[in-house]
Amino acid sequence: MHCGILGIFLFVIGIKLFETHDFDSNLSYNMMFFSSAAYSENPALCLSNVFGKNVWQNVTHATFKKNNFSRIFGFVAVSHSRQAVLLSFRGTTNDVQLLQEITSFYDKDNFNNKGKVLGYFNTAFKGIYKKLKKHFISYSKKHANYSIWVTGHSLGGSLASLASMQIAIDWPFLAKRIVLYTFGQPRVGDHSYAINHDLLVNHSFRVVNYIDPVVHLPPCRKKFPEKKCNTKGAYHHGQEIFYDTAEMRKVSKFKVCTGLPKDEDINCSNKLGVKCLFKSCIFYHNHYYQIDIGHFGSRANCNFGKYVDRTPMTKLKHVFREIIHWTI
């Protein structure tokens, strides 16, 4: 889908005529826990364990079951102390679901005439958003001065990307309130989708942990592994926040990536490219701010007292699953 000449010009040179925002590392740290809570079957308990009782209220979760093995999960919540409405999405949870994603990996769907996105992402998003939309809109309209926080990790980050875009399209008056933070998010759509996402969702950050390989997938050019991206393949949107350190901590230094190509800065994570897919590299996809996002939510319900990090063998198994997920 072609954009106007002005939109393309602004995208290429990196100038925006709308309000811009600064990355907030403290908010990013909290968003990571919100993403982890989406992996829990009881996100209300998860949020309570991290932030305390009654900080997050009206926690409403939903499941979209495409079949017995493809289960998409998300939740909505409200915090009066934070003055925010929260929308968070879960990533992939089982191997059969991964295989279903693989078979549709190269399918492309038109997304509201704003570009093309990966088919599985689009189907998963439509299914879960339909179940959460009523609650989300009710909370957002009732609390008209609250920010709208949207987040997710990995596949959940892709769903969060689509959700933020859909909200901005359907309810333009909500667009300025949207705050999108994702972690280890793969590329969601093509260059047109990236342009339109940047124009509609102004407060958008993709947090990248060091040599996380998933952020480079699907490839943005035919030669793989790639470094400098062109506009013919999959393309990222939003401001990349790159933590170029082997131990990503809350207080670690980070780089706000503003170089060219826009949203695919060659001097940030693309400079490193895909270093490896096995063993240590996938560790950086699982872990953000030294927390195994999926494990912390699904097995510990965000309870630090019950949290035990993955063993090397479990990490290796997860490596194999993620490689199948993104490279076949």
N, C-alpha and C positions, 0 to 999 in steps of 0.2 A: 504494500500500500504506500503510495507516494505521499510525502508531506509537502507542504508549501515551501517555496524557495527560501522564505525568511526563516522558517523553522530549521531547515537543513543548515543554513548559513550560521545561525546561532549555535547549533549543535557542534558544528565543525570548529568554530573559533572559541567555543567555550563561554560565550557571553549569555547571560540570562536576564530577561527583562522582568522576572518575578523576584519575589523575596527569597533570599538565601539564608541558610542557617549554619551554625557551627556544630561540629561533632562534639558530643558530650560523652567523655569516657566513663563517667559515673552512670549515666543513663544506659550506655552500652553494656556495662557490667550487669545492671539490673535486667536489661532486655535478654541477656544470655540466660538468666534464671527463668524468665517468662517462657523462653523457647524450650528450656528443659522441662518445665511444668507440662508442656503439651505432650511429652512422652509418658506422662503419668496417667493412669486410669482415674485418678482423683486429683485433678489440677487444683481444686480448692484447698485440699490438704497440703499439696506441694507449695502453693503460695503462702499458706499459713506457716509452714515450717521455715521458710526463708525470711518472710517479711513480718511475721507476727499475725495474731488473730485479728480479723475484721479490717485489716488494711485493704484487702481486696474482697469485695462483696459481689453478690449476684452472679457468682461464677456459674456459667451455663456452658456445658460441653455437648458436642454432637459428633456422631459417627456417620460417615457415608460408606456403605458397603456395596461396592460394585459387584462383588461375589464373596464367597466364603474366605478368600485369601487376600483380597484387596480392600483394606480398611483404612480410610482416611479420617483423621481426628483433628479437631480444633476446639477452641473455647473462647468465650467472651467473658470479660469481668469489668468491674468498675471500682475505682479507688477515689474516695472523696478527699482523702489527705493528699494524694498525688494529683488530683483533678485530672484524671485520665480514664478513658475507655480503652480496654486492652483487647486485642484480637491476635491469637497465637495459633500456630499450626505445627503439627507433628511431621516428622520424616517417615521413611520406609521402615517397616517393622518385621517383615518375614521374607524368606527366599522366593516363595511362589509369587508374591507381589512384585519382587524384583524382576522375575522372569516376564511378568506381564508388562512391566515398564520397558523391558528390553525389546519386546516385540513391536512396541509402538514408538521406539526411541526416535526414529527419523520421520514420524508423522508430523505434519505441521498444520495447525488450525488457525484460521483467521480469528483474531481477537478484537471484536468490536470495530472492525475496520481501522485498527490502530497498528497493524503489523501482524506477523505470524508468530505463534508460540508452539512449543512442543506439545504434541497431542495428549500425552498422558497427563502432563501438568494441567492442561486445560480441562480435561474430563474430571480429574480429581478435584480441581478447584470448584467447578460448577456444582458438583455433587455436595461438597461440604459447605460451600457458601450459601447454598439454597436453604440449608438447615440452620445456619447461624444468623442469616441476614435480618430476620425479624427482631431478634434480641439486640443485635448490634445497632440497628437503626433506632430502636426504641430508646436504648441507653444514650445514644449520641444526640438525639433530639431532646431528650429530657434534660441532659446536662450540656447545654449548648455552648458553654464556655470551656469545656474540658478538651484536652488534647486527645487525639486518636492514635494510640500506639499499636503498630502492627509489626509482628516479628515471626521468626522461624529459623530453624537450622537445617541446612542441606536441602532436601526436598521441601521441607517446611518453609524454607526461605523462598523457594520458587512460588509456593502457594501464597505467601505473604506479599510477594511482588505483584501477583495477579490481583489479589484482594485490594491492595492499595490503589491500583489502576482502576479497577471496577468501581470502587467507591467514588473516586474522583470523576469518573465518567457519569455515573448515575446520579450523584448528588454533588454538583460542583460547589455548592455552598459549604461542603465539608472538607474540600480539598486542602485548604490552608491549614487545617487542624491535623492533618495526617503526618505522623512521624514514623518512618520505616527504617528499622534496623534488622539486617539479616546476617547470618553467620555461616560461612562455608557454602554460600549460595552458588549453584551452577548457573550457567547462562540460560535464561528463560525463553528468549525469543530472538528475532532477527534485528537488524539495524533499525528498521522502521519502528518496531516495538520500543526499542531503547530510546529513540528520539522522542516519541510520544510520551513515554513514561517520564522522562526528564522534564518535559514541558508541563505535565499534569501533576506530578508528585514532586514537589520542590524539596522536601525534607527527607532525603533518601540516602542511607549509608549501607554499604556492603563491607562488613568487617572480615578481614582475611588474616588468618594465622599463618605466618611464615611460608612454609612450602606445602600448604594444603593443596593437594592435586585436584580436588573436585571443582574448585573455582575456575579451572581451565577447561572445563567440560560443559557441554559439547565443544569441540574445537572451534575457534573463530576463523580458521583457515584450513585448507585441505592438508597441508603439511603438518604432521603431528610428531613430536610436541612442538607447538608454535610459540613464538614470542611476540613479534609485532602483528597486531590484528588488522585485518581489512574489514570491509563492510559487507562482504558477500556471504559470510557464514553466520553462526550464532554470535550475538554481541551483548555485552553487559550494559546495564543502565546504572545510574546512580553513582554517588561519590564513593570510590574505594578508600577504605581506611586500612592501611597495611602495617601490620606488626612484624617488623623484620628482626625477629629474635627467636632463638630456639626455646626460650621460656617466656611465654606470653603471660604477663601478670597484669593486674589491675593498674599498677603504677608504671608499666612498661612504656617506653617511648613508641610513638606511632607516626606514620607519615600520612598526611592528607594528600591524596594523589590527584593533582590538577594538571598533569602534563598531557601530551598528545600520544596516541589518539585519545580523544576525549572519552572518558569512562573506561578506557583500556590502556592506561598510562604504561608506556614501555619501561619506565623506571621504577615501577612498583612490583607487584607479584608477577607480572608478565616478564619482567627482567630475569627472574629465576626460572620461569616456566615450570614444566613438570619434571621435577628432579628424580622422582621414582614413584612407583605405585604400590610397592610392597613394604612390609615391615614398618620402618620408622615414619615414612611420609604420611600414611593415613592417620597416624597418631595426631597429626596437626589438624586433621579434619574433625576428628572426634572431640578434641580438646580445645576449648576456648577459655581463656583466663584460668587455665589449669583445672578445668572441670570437664569431665566426660559428659557432655550435654545429654545424650540419650540415656546413658546408664544412670546418671544422677536422678533423672526423673522417673524412669521406668522401674528401676530396682530399689531405689532408696526413697522414693517419694520426696525427693529434695531434702532429706534428713541427713545432715552431715554426720550424725552419729552412726548411721547405717551405711554410709557411702564407702565402698571399697572399689578402688580403681581396677580396671580390667587387667587381667594377667596377660603376659606376652602371648600365650596361646590363643586367648580370646581375641586379642588385638589382631593376630594373624588371620583368624577366621573372618573377622570383620573386614580386613583388608581385601580378602578374596571376594566377599560379597559386594563391597563398594566398587571394585574393579569391574565386576560383571555388570553392575548397575550402570556405570557411566561410559564404558569403553566398547561394549559389543554393539 
